[in-house]
Amino acid sequence: MIVWVNGTFGAGKSSTARELVDLIPNSTLYDPELTGGELRRLLPAKRLAEVEDYQDLPIWRRMVVDTAAALLAEVGGVLVVPMTLLRQEYRDEIFGGLAARRIEVRHVLLAPEETILRKRIDARAEFGDPAVDARVREWCHQHLPQYRAALDWLAADAYTLDTSALTAAEAARAVADAVRAGRVAPCGIVQTPEPTRETLAAGVLLFDEQDRFLLVDPTYKPGWEFPGGVVEAGEAPARAGMREVAEEIGLELDSVPRLLLVDWERPQPPGYGGLRLLFDGGTLRAADAARLRLPRGLSRRGGGGVARGGGGPPPTQWWAYAGRSAAPWSARGRCSASGSFTVKPVSPGRT
């Protein structure tokens, strides 16, 4: 479970979260600002200059989901996450990614009255450098209009706590009491808005050494399909396939997969259809296949029986190797695994 402590910049999220981990048994603090700070060191200056806030970087949002899932798989218990989310589409993306990994999110909003909030911001002096502290205070004030604009959806989504008269310790006790009493309801699976036009999606076909191919059964939608997903704006389709493989089954492909086929999915309301690309990810060595990761307590289906999963972040309820004789492939190479692909083999040995 994750307790996500939201609020505008300067609302006291970090100090409240530090107190909260002492009140919720078996809890761990994860601050996504650490991820943002590391990205400032990792990404080229040119890329960083293209965004105003590291939250605008798709890699940050993906890494927050992946890091939170990996931490929970490693230590279990409860993760306390203090992080401002004022853009609803970012909340949807992050909470949807966590829900797809079967991670329950309880959303709390710290909401002091604005006059009190401004006084607290003006009193902030935490870095020991007057110039840095002044820039931080300016940043907090600049985001108050965005916070006010987001209050409608925040109030509908989160358990709201007025902290105007509360210290950080008192706010933490109030949050802990609300979580224990069930007043902070789990967020449902949150998905980004339905597409309003055709989409471009990339899947990756992966074989093992027994010449079986890999299918996944996502928890957030019905049906078995190849690992893959929608290509993001400005993203190379092959790289999107690699990213989705890493997100869904925890495997980093060593090389960019080559294009195997192009198909068009016709619109079927409410779906808009669009181009569907399938890439040949090659053959996984036995050691790589053994590294594919499952959510805790779920199962892997294979020809030799069922093995229990030991924990991991990918957004799949099951994944299965399907042998050619048992999989939905005909001798002509037609595939009904996803319901949208007609596969014409273009690679020797791939039928």
Salt bridges, closest charged atoms under 4 A:
GLU38 OE2 - ARG41 NH1 3.33
GLU50 OE1 - ARG47 NH1 2.84
ASP56 OD1 - ARG87 NH1 3.29
ASP66 OD1 - ARG101 NH2 3.20
GLU89 OE2 - ARG87 NH2 2.58
ASP92 OD1 - ARG91 NE 2.62
GLU93 OE1 - ARG61 NE 2.68
GLU104 OE2 - ARG106 NH2 2.82
GLU114 OE2 - ARG118 NH2 3.10
GLU114 OE2 - ARG148 NH1 2.73
ASP122 OD1 - HIS141 NE2 2.73
GLU126 OE1 - ARG124 NH2 2.49
ASP157 OD1 - ARG91 NH1 2.74
ASP157 OD2 - HIS107 ND1 2.54
ASP177 OD1 - ARG180 NH2 2.69
ASP208 OD2 - ARG212 NH2 2.98
ASP211 OD2 - ARG324 NH1 3.03
ASP211 OD1 - ARG350 NH1 3.74
GLU225 OE2 - LYS221 NZ 3.27
GLU232 OE1 - ARG62 NH1 3.25
GLU235 OE2 - ARG243 NE 2.71
GLU244 OE2 - ARG243 NH1 3.14
GLU247 OE2 - ARG62 NE 3.63
GLU247 OE1 - ARG243 NH1 3.49
GLU265 OE1 - ARG276 NE 2.80
ASP280 OD2 - ARG350 NE 3.79
ASP288 OD2 - ARG285 NH2 3.02
ASP288 OD1 - ARG291 NH2 2.82
